[in-house]
Amino acid sequence: MSKAKVATVWLDGCSGCHMSFLDMDERILDLAGKMDLVYSPLVDFKVFPEQVDVTLVEGAVSSEEDIEKIRHIRQHTKILVALGDCAVTSNVPSMRNPIGREAILKRAYIENVQVKPHLPTVDIPRLAPNARPIHEIVTVDAFIPGCPPHADLIYRTVADLLDGKTPDMTGTRFG
Ligand code: SF4
């Protein structure tokens, strides 16, 4: 039987969800019997593959680049999973929403800078007006809450999905 193709993606998050993924420790070897990690910050493949079976997404959608990325990933993924509270609810990145994009940029790049303060126009992805959970942009098939999500929950969810089951979220607390 061929192995499932699995990807993990990092949008506007702190990488804590990926650290929790690694906290599955030796259970990653169990999963490795059923899956290949084909794209991830944890591996060295730089192009999102044409077709992925399961993609776990960490982080909120906060920039125009994130919006393009998540739409592209959705088109090339069978089962899309929101990994962690930033992806599920927008969590920490959404703390900027009530302040407003322009005020945040001014504070970070002009008011708090002493040498050549200016708003960036190149190299930095343009911020979206608000940070949003990924289900507001694309359809999400499964949610793994937590900040970060517990490694046990990540393992159970990924193992269920690889076995073709609907993940059992009984007892899982959202928010
Ligand atoms: Fe970091 Fe928590 Fe957001 Fe995961 S959910 S990216 S651990 S802030």
Boltz pocket constraint, residues with backbone or C-beta under 6 A from the ligand:
constraints:
  - pocket:
      binder: B
      contacts: [[A, 12], [A, 13], [A, 14], [A, 15], [A, 16], [A, 17], [A, 58], [A, 59], [A, 83], [A, 84], [A, 85], [A, 86], [A, 87], [A, 91], [A, 92], [A, 146], [A, 147], [A, 148], [A, 149]]
      max_distance: 6.0
